[in-house]
Amino acid sequence: FKEISKAELDTLAQNILFLTNRCYKRNYSKDIADYKELQLDCDWTAGTKDKYFYLLNALKQGSGKLISCTLRLYPYKYRKKTGIPPVDKVTLMCYNLISPLANKDMNSILDVTELEKYLLQSGNYPVHVDIALPVFSWIHVYRNNQFVKLINESKKTFREGDLAEIKPLWYEIQGDVFVGDYLLRAGEQIKIEDVSIQELYQTIDLLKNKVKLGKHITVTLFHLDENNLIDYDLSLIHL
């Protein structure tokens, strides 16, 4: 976005719409008018917002559909600096609050106390807000105190006796074990991050108190597969 010209952004918008319509027509319907909303998932900064917002406007004008975009917590809180995207709706991404390697004692997927910091004194957002919540887990692998790999698996992968807890979130591998196609060696340390249903409840309560939500909103769960959802009674999630 920093280097691209407006003419190139116009072409990019045309290409996005062309490919989206072709994909939709091929996989879902011959009538490309069926889908009503197009969402862009892109993180922007104060330095790239003008170009990104230009692209969003170009997509709106070229498609005639509802245009939405994902919204990280930083631009939600610091909206004067990062701007308000010219869209019909935003999806507030309520996870990945910190870098996975930034604080080894915090859960980088979701920490409710950290989340609250981004919602305090923010005021009502001037665009309709939808919500995205995390229902995934991952494993950070460390060897000799150095991060070596991120594995998209959960604690359920391990058998009894495979792990010895060192401290909250942290475990030591007790014997060589495969996780997927990756071999964890005895003595290696791992950090397992996940989100409990109780943390989701706390997040929902916080959002209801701090964010102005419309009567009808979309709640996105990331990511949506049977291995993640088996741990959650989604009928209990209400916003």
Secondary structure, DSSP 8 states (H G I E B T S, - for coil): --S--HHHHHHHHHHHHHHHHHHHHHHT-S-TTS--EEEE-----TTTHHHHHHHHHHHHHHH-SEEEEEE-HHHHHTHHHH---SSSEEEEE-S--S-TTT-TTS-SS--HHHHHHHHTT----SSEEEEEEE---EEEEEETTEEEEEE---GGGS-TTSEEEEETTEEEE-S-EEETTEEE-TT-EEEEE---HHHHHHHHHHHHHHS---SS--EEEES--HHHHTT--GGG---
